[in-house]
Amino acid sequence: MSRSSDHLRWSESSRDKLLSCRIFDVFLSHSSAPDGRKGDFYLLSAPNWVNVVPVVRGEYGGESFLMVRQYRHGASMMTTEFPAGLCEPGEEPLAAAARELEEETGRKAARMSLLGRISPNPAFMDNWCYTYLAEDLSPAGERSLDHLELLDVEDVPAERLIREIGTGEFVNSLTMSALFWFNLKRGADRNRTDA
Amino acid sequence: MSRSSDHLRWSESSRDKLLSCRIFDVFLSHSSAPDGRKGDFYLLSAPNWVNVVPVVRGEYGGESFLMVRQYRHGASMMTTEFPAGLCEPGEEPLAAAARELEEETGRKAARMSLLGRISPNPAFMDNWCYTYLAEDLSPAGERSLDHLELLDVEDVPAERLIREIGTGEFVNSLTMSALFWFNLKRGADRNRTDA
């Protein structure tokens, strides 16, 4: 876009690391505005995240998703979400998505394609969440969960998730982003087929 | 849902506050699994967030959104997002949404309705984001930005945001969630009109 951002763009002079928390670090950023104002901002630095939308044929012929059901310590509740995880150091998002799919569901995908990437929270987080569509799944041996992961795999009909997202256990915002892209892609696929 | 969660549900025995960061606190939660495994989990405790979808008639007759353009310190980039903010202590989400709309855009809405609520990240965050549709807007005097807020208001055609979400400056995942609900509601409105 050609319009100017010069009057809005802050510039960081330095940052201090306040805390290391395994899945993120907390920083205090010292920045100044174009008008000379100075401000300190708390930031979270985290590895990129990946989200996987594994599509299978459901019991009744329609499309279903393989989703994971687990207790979430932040929200203190059970959730049902798309398989997801963190990129390891140096790991590309696509490789991380394939690994998480295999670890959490015991399946591998013959086809994986990027649906999009989004900033979980640009205000205070520096990472991105990459979402992949995973198709043509086949068994890949035993699941291999992290030491502190306890989860079940569930088959959720696509139309049920579209109807119920935002309610019950379907409350993860990144699962909602993934579903947004999935809907967009299926709409585009239909338009191509109709044309 | 009737299926059992007993084998998945962790239980917290205690938590330590590690850091207070104005917009969130960091805790370490000490928990145990149903099988006796023990684990420590880093958590962010934050006030609830609100997101507002302010709808206006655009220049060319279609629907537009009032959005805010600002530098985001987490992602280190300019973003264009729906007006948003934090609930103050004791403040209801609806009141916070009306306040943020007025502070950031200088408009008030004759009608505000809840589109939905979502967990920004149930894995490690304990708060919820409430999204409201704001309609029938009118001027409400001067904008009143926080000391460290620098932002412009922009009119973004709805069809442009739907086409470009996830690209350029439209990268905030919570703006995407809000757009998901907006699309769902407009689809339902159309179905009602067609019936």
Interface residues (C-beta under 8 A of the other chain):
Chain A: M1 S5 H7 L8 R9 W10 E12 L18 L19 C21 R22 I23 F24 V26 S29 S31 A33 P34 D35 R37 G39 F41 Y42 L43 L44 R69 Q70 Y71 R72 H73 G74 A75 S76 M77 M78 T79 E81 G116 R117 I118 S119 P120 N121 P122 A123 F124 M125 D126 C129 H147 L148 L150 L151 D152 I165 G166 G168 E169 V171 N172 S173 L174 M176 S177 L179 F180 W181
Chain B: M1 S5 H7 L8 R9 W10 E12 L18 L19 C21 R22 I23 F24 V26 S29 S31 A33 P34 D35 R37 G39 F41 Y42 L43 L44 R69 Q70 Y71 R72 H73 G74 A75 S76 M77 M78 T79 E81 G116 R117 I118 S119 P120 N121 P122 A123 F124 M125 D126 C129 H147 L148 L150 L151 D152 I165 G166 G168 E169 V171 N172 S173 L174 M176 S177 L179 F180 W181
